[in-house]
Amino acid sequence: MPIRCEIVSQDRIVYQGDVEMVLLPGVEGMMGILPHHAPLLTVLHYGVITVRTAKEEQYFTVAGGIAEVQPDQVTVLADAAENVEEIDLERAERARQRAEELLKQDLGPDPDRHLTAQAALRRSNLRLESARRYRRTRSGR
């Protein structure tokens, strides 16, 4: 018996379907969710969500958010999420370079500018590493 999985980012539904298992990057570590799991609410860490069906595994980057688990459904509300197959490597590399350059500059006394640049670097590194590790198609996307 499968469990329903929905991964939603701020601007779209990233994934929706019945799955055998979901692996989530919780702040306390990776957690595997199977059908009939006990209800829980957890904060998500930057990482990769693995969605396993009977036929395949799909991978999604997630940059924070929360997950609600019910016995028959997993709902991920992500700050940012995308399928690793959809990551544009060139765009992610440019974002990484911009964030690195910004962090080399004097950002002044405003700590938010520094934290924003660090978050951008962290997210671009996650996207690049995830695409290189999990992507099935190795095109220049």
N, C-alpha and C positions, 0 to 999 in steps of 0.2 A: 504494500500500500504506500503510495508516494505522499510526499508533503508538498504543499504549495509554497512557492518561493517568489517573492516580489522584491526587486531592487529598484529603488526610486531615488533619483538625484533631484536637485532643486528644479531642474528644467524638463525632466522627462522620465518615463519608465524605461529603465535600462534592461531589465529582464523580468519576465513573467512566465511561470510554467510550473508543472509538476515535476518534482525531482526525487531522487533516492536519498540524497544527503547534501548538506550545505556545510562548508567549513568557513568559519568567520574569524577575522583577526580581532579578538577582543582585547581590551587593555590589559587583561591578566594573562593573555596568551591565546593560542588558537583553540577554537572549540568546534566540535563536530555536532551537527544537529541532524537527528534522524526523525522519522515519523514517530509520533506519540511522545515527543520530548516534553519534559516538564516546562511549564510556562516560565519565561524569564524576560527581563529587559536588560540590555547591556549596552555599554558605550563601546564604539568601535575605534580601533587604532588605525593608523595608515597601514595599508597592507593589501592583500589579495584575497578575495572571496572565491572559493571554488564551489561550483555548482555541478553535482554529479547526477546524471540521468542514467538510465539503463544502457544507453548507447554511447555517451560521450561525457567528457568533462569540459566545462567552460570556465574561464577565468575573468575576473572583474577587479580592476583596481578600485580602492575605496580610500578616500581621504577624510576619515572621520565620519561620525554620525552615530546613529543608534540602531539597534536591532531588537525587534519584539518577536519572541518565539512563543507560539501556541502549539498544542499537540498536533494540529493539522496545517499550520502555516508559519512561515518565517517572513517577516516584513523588515526590510532594511531601508531606513531613511538616511541617505548618505549626504554629507556635505558636498561631495563630488564623487562620481563613479562613472566608469566606462568599461566596456568589454575590451580586453587586451588586443583583440583582433582589429579594433577600430582606432587604435592609437596611431597617430601620425608621428613617426619617429623624428622627422626633420623639425616639425613644430615643437615637439617636446625638447629636442636638443637646443633649439633657439631659446626656449623658455628657461632652460637650465643656465645657458650662457648669460641671459639677461639678469637672472637672479644672482648669479655669481658676481657679475659686474656691479650690480647694485649694492651687494654686501661689501664690496671693496671700497665703496665711496663713504664719505662722511655723511651719515644719515641724520645728523643733528641730535638734539636731545629727545626727540619723539620716539619712544620705544616701540610704538605701533608700526612705524615704517620698517624697523629692523625685524620685528616679528613677522610682518607680512612678507618681506623678502625671504626670510628663512622658510616660511611655509611654502612659498612658491618654489624654492630650491628643493625642498623635501618632496613636494608633489611631482615635480618634473623628474627627479631621480627615481621615484617610485614608478612612474609611467615608463621610463626608459628601461629600467631593470626588469619590470614585469613583461614588457613586450619582448625583450630579448630572451627571457627565460621561458615564457609560456606560449608565445605565439606560434601557431601552426604554419602560417604563411610567412615567408621571410622576405616579402617584397619590401621596397623602399617606402612603404606607407608610413 
